[in-house]
Amino acid sequence: MTKTVALHLPTPSQPVLTLAGHLDSHSTRHLHVHEAHQILHIRRGVSLLVDEHRKQPLFAGLTAFIPAGRAHRSTVMGAGVDYKSLYLLPELFTAPASGIIIFRASALEENLLERIDIQTQADLHGLTQDCLNLFLKLLPKSLGAPAPIVRLPLASSTLTREIVSFIESSHARPLTMDDFTAAFPYSARHLSRLFRED
């Protein structure tokens, strides 16, 4: 996953955009980057939010602040993920940190985010504008209190990355060591030792 793809959304002529929907596998095949801050809220399901350094489980009720310019991608775990994303050009909101921050949005923030629906610049007025302004006013406090959840380290060896990829592609069924020894030309003891060391 060393390749990074640039996505151009939103644009200077439309500094705010919302996207919502369902993902069955992943957001993009490779890490991607955009010029906007992204607020990614998971409505239902489990996703692994991947950046250059780690994988972070992101599940229903959690929200991620992904700063502009941060390479990332989302990989779905299980049946699929329902999500809502808000994209903001950096001049609209000053990021408190350069890294991804995972937080639990308050009920008010979740409701505000659900009411913000901006597909074109013409949508940014009235109640939508008010909801966006209030959401951005509340956001710094939430970003100052990240959710206490585990970050998964990325594998450093090629074999360990292949094992992790195998687990991710087979997670819907129970796995045994026999599955691993059938998929890789090594003994269970050797695979276990290498994985544990990495």
C-alpha positions as CSV (number, residue, x, y, z in Angstrom):
1,M,0.0,0.0,0.0
2,T,2.7,2.5,-0.8
3,K,0.8,4.1,-3.7
4,T,-1.2,7.2,-2.8
5,V,-4.1,8.5,-4.9
6,A,-5.1,12.2,-4.7
7,L,-8.9,12.9,-4.5
8,H,-10.0,16.4,-5.4
9,L,-13.0,17.1,-3.1
10,P,-14.3,19.5,-2.2
11,T,-13.1,22.3,-4.4
12,P,-12.3,26.0,-3.7
13,S,-15.6,26.9,-5.4
14,Q,-17.4,24.6,-3.0
15,P,-15.5,24.5,0.3
16,V,-17.9,22.0,2.0
17,L,-19.3,18.7,0.8
18,T,-21.1,15.8,2.5
19,L,-21.1,12.2,1.3
20,A,-23.1,9.3,2.8
21,G,-23.7,5.8,1.9
22,H,-22.7,2.1,2.3
23,L,-19.3,0.5,1.7
24,D,-19.0,-3.2,1.0
25,S,-15.2,-3.5,0.8
26,H,-13.0,-0.3,1.0
27,S,-13.0,3.4,0.3
28,T,-10.2,3.2,-2.2
29,R,-7.8,0.4,-3.3
30,H,-4.8,2.4,-2.2
31,L,-4.2,5.1,0.4
32,H,-5.7,8.3,-0.7
33,V,-5.3,12.0,0.3
34,H,-7.4,15.1,-0.2
35,E,-6.9,18.8,0.4
36,A,-9.9,18.9,2.8
37,H,-10.3,17.8,6.4
38,Q,-12.6,14.8,6.6
39,I,-15.0,14.0,9.4
40,L,-15.9,10.3,9.0
41,H,-18.8,9.1,11.1
42,I,-19.6,5.3,11.2
43,R,-23.4,4.8,11.4
44,R,-23.3,1.0,11.3
45,G,-20.7,-1.7,10.9
46,V,-16.9,-1.9,11.5
47,S,-14.1,-0.5,9.5
48,L,-10.4,-0.4,9.8
49,L,-9.1,3.1,9.2
50,V,-5.6,2.7,7.8
51,D,-2.9,5.3,7.5
52,E,0.8,5.1,6.9
53,H,1.6,3.9,10.5
54,R,-1.3,1.9,11.8
55,K,-4.8,0.4,11.5
56,Q,-7.5,1.8,13.8
57,P,-10.8,0.0,14.4
58,L,-13.7,2.4,13.7
59,F,-17.1,1.1,14.6
60,A,-20.7,2.4,14.9
61,G,-20.9,5.5,17.0
62,L,-17.3,6.5,16.5
63,T,-16.1,9.5,14.4
64,A,-12.7,10.1,12.9
65,F,-11.2,13.5,12.2
66,I,-8.8,13.0,9.3
67,P,-6.7,16.2,8.6
68,A,-6.1,17.5,5.1
69,G,-3.2,15.9,3.4
70,R,-3.2,12.7,5.6
71,A,-3.0,9.6,3.5
72,H,-5.6,7.0,4.6
73,R,-8.2,4.5,3.5
74,S,-11.0,2.6,5.1
75,T,-11.4,-1.2,4.8
76,V,-14.7,-2.8,5.7
77,M,-14.8,-5.6,8.2
78,G,-17.9,-7.8,7.9
79,A,-21.1,-7.2,6.0
80,G,-20.6,-3.6,5.3
81,V,-20.4,-0.1,6.7
82,D,-22.9,2.8,6.7
83,Y,-21.1,6.1,6.9
84,K,-21.4,9.9,6.6
85,S,-18.5,12.1,5.7
86,L,-18.1,15.9,5.9
87,Y,-15.3,17.4,3.9
88,L,-14.1,20.9,4.8
89,L,-11.3,23.0,3.2
90,P,-8.7,23.8,5.9
91,E,-9.5,27.6,5.9
92,L,-12.9,26.7,7.4
93,F,-11.5,24.8,10.4
94,T,-8.1,24.9,12.0
95,A,-6.9,21.3,12.7
96,P,-5.7,20.8,16.3
97,A,-3.2,18.1,15.2
98,S,-1.6,16.5,12.2
99,G,-2.7,13.0,13.0
100,I,-6.1,11.2,12.8
101,I,-8.2,11.7,15.9
102,I,-10.9,9.1,16.8
103,F,-13.6,10.4,19.1
104,R,-17.1,9.6,20.2
105,A,-19.4,12.4,18.9
106,S,-22.0,13.7,21.4
107,A,-25.7,13.1,20.6
108,L,-25.9,16.7,19.5
109,E,-22.9,16.4,17.2
110,E,-24.4,13.3,15.6
111,N,-27.7,14.9,15.1
112,L,-26.1,18.1,13.6
113,L,-24.0,16.0,11.3
114,E,-27.0,14.1,10.1
115,R,-28.8,17.4,9.3
116,I,-25.9,18.7,7.3
117,D,-26.4,17.8,3.6
118,I,-24.3,19.7,1.2
119,Q,-24.0,18.5,-2.4
120,T,-23.6,21.9,-4.0
121,Q,-22.6,25.4,-2.8
122,A,-26.3,26.4,-3.1
123,D,-27.1,23.9,-0.2
124,L,-25.0,25.9,2.2
125,H,-27.5,28.3,3.7
126,G,-30.2,28.6,6.3
127,L,-30.6,25.7,8.7
128,T,-27.8,23.7,7.0
129,Q,-25.4,26.6,7.5
130,D,-26.5,27.0,11.2
131,C,-26.0,23.3,11.8
132,L,-22.6,23.4,10.2
133,N,-21.5,26.4,12.3
134,L,-22.7,24.8,15.6
135,F,-21.0,21.5,14.7
136,L,-17.7,23.3,14.0
137,K,-18.1,25.2,17.3
138,L,-18.5,21.9,19.2
139,L,-15.8,20.0,17.3
140,P,-12.7,21.3,19.1
141,K,-13.9,20.0,22.5
142,S,-14.5,16.5,21.1
143,L,-11.1,16.5,19.3
144,G,-9.6,17.3,22.7
145,A,-11.0,14.1,24.2
146,P,-10.1,11.2,21.9
147,A,-11.8,7.9,22.4
148,P,-9.7,5.4,24.4
149,I,-9.4,2.6,21.9
150,V,-6.7,0.3,20.7
151,R,-4.6,1.1,17.6
152,L,-3.3,-1.9,15.7
153,P,0.3,-1.7,14.5
154,L,1.1,-2.4,10.9
155,A,3.1,-5.5,10.0
156,S,6.7,-4.8,9.1
157,S,7.7,-8.0,7.2
158,T,6.3,-9.2,3.9
159,L,5.1,-12.5,5.3
160,T,3.3,-10.9,8.3
161,R,1.6,-8.5,5.9
162,E,0.4,-11.5,3.8
163,I,-0.8,-13.2,7.0
164,V,-2.8,-10.1,8.1
165,S,-4.2,-9.7,4.5
166,F,-5.3,-13.4,4.7
167,I,-7.0,-12.7,8.1
168,E,-8.8,-9.6,6.8
169,S,-10.0,-11.4,3.7
170,S,-11.2,-14.5,5.7
171,H,-12.5,-12.8,8.8
172,A,-16.1,-13.8,8.2
173,R,-15.4,-17.4,9.2
174,P,-13.5,-18.9,12.1
175,L,-9.8,-19.5,11.3
176,T,-7.6,-22.3,12.6
177,M,-3.9,-22.9,12.3
178,D,-4.7,-25.5,9.7
179,D,-6.1,-22.7,7.5
180,F,-2.8,-20.8,7.8
181,T,-0.6,-23.8,7.1
182,A,-2.7,-24.6,4.0
183,A,-2.4,-21.0,2.8
184,F,1.4,-20.5,3.6
185,P,4.3,-22.9,3.0
186,Y,5.4,-22.9,6.6
187,S,4.8,-24.9,9.7
188,A,2.3,-23.7,12.3
189,R,5.2,-23.1,14.8
190,H,7.2,-21.1,12.3
191,L,4.2,-18.9,11.3
192,S,3.3,-18.3,14.9
193,R,6.8,-17.4,15.9
194,L,7.3,-14.9,13.0
195,F,3.9,-13.3,13.6
196,R,4.5,-12.9,17.3
197,E,8.0,-11.4,16.7
198,D,6.6,-8.8,14.3
